[in-house]
Amino acid sequence: MQFIEMTGKELMDALTDDELTAEDLKKSHITETSIVRINRQGDIEVRRPDCWDVVGGLIGEYEGRITKCSGRTWA
């Protein structure tokens, strides 16, 4: 499976109004310095001390937004 890893801040910059809100991110314990990753299906996972935890998903044309905000491509 391929992912794009990014910070919580980069994720926050990439989100649109119809996706996760700041409150949703707070409930998921995602901060600006959190490590998150997005898979090709748009699932958002956050790095926890011992695992990755799925916390939501992106919709629409998210690939361009996450590559632009993170500066990374699929790996």
KADA-V607201 format. One record per residue. RES is the residue in three letters. SS is DSSP state (A for helix, B for strand, O for the rest). PSI is psi as a letter, one per 20 degrees, with the letter a starting at -180 (999 if undefined). Layout:
<<RES,SS,PSI> <RES,SS,PSI>>
//
This chain:
<<MET,O,q> <GLN,O,q> <PHE,B,r> <ILE,B,o> <GLU,B,q> <MET,B,r> <THR,B,r> <GLY,A,h> <LYS,A,g> <GLU,A,h> <LEU,A,g> <MET,A,h> <ASP,A,h> <ALA,A,i> <LEU,O,q> <THR,O,r> <ASP,O,h> <ASP,O,j> <GLU,O,b> <LEU,O,q> <THR,O,r> <ALA,A,h> <GLU,A,g> <ASP,A,g> <LEU,A,g> <LYS,A,g> <LYS,A,h> <SER,O,j> <HIS,O,k> <ILE,O,p> <THR,O,r> <GLU,O,h> <THR,O,j> <SER,O,q> <ILE,B,p> <VAL,B,r> <ARG,B,q> <ILE,B,p> <ASN,B,r> <ARG,O,h> <GLN,O,i> <GLY,O,j> <ASP,B,p> <ILE,B,p> <GLU,B,q> <VAL,B,q> <ARG,B,p> <ARG,O,r> <PRO,O,h> <ASP,O,j> <CYS,O,r> <TRP,B,p> <ASP,B,p> <VAL,B,p> <VAL,B,i> <GLY,B,a> <GLY,B,r> <LEU,O,q> <ILE,O,r> <GLY,O,b> <GLU,O,m> <TYR,A,h> <GLU,A,g> <GLY,A,h> <ARG,A,g> <ILE,A,h> <THR,A,h> <LYS,A,g> <CYS,A,h> <SER,A,h> <GLY,O,j> <ARG,O,r> <THR,O,r> <TRP,O,p> <ALA,O,999>>
//
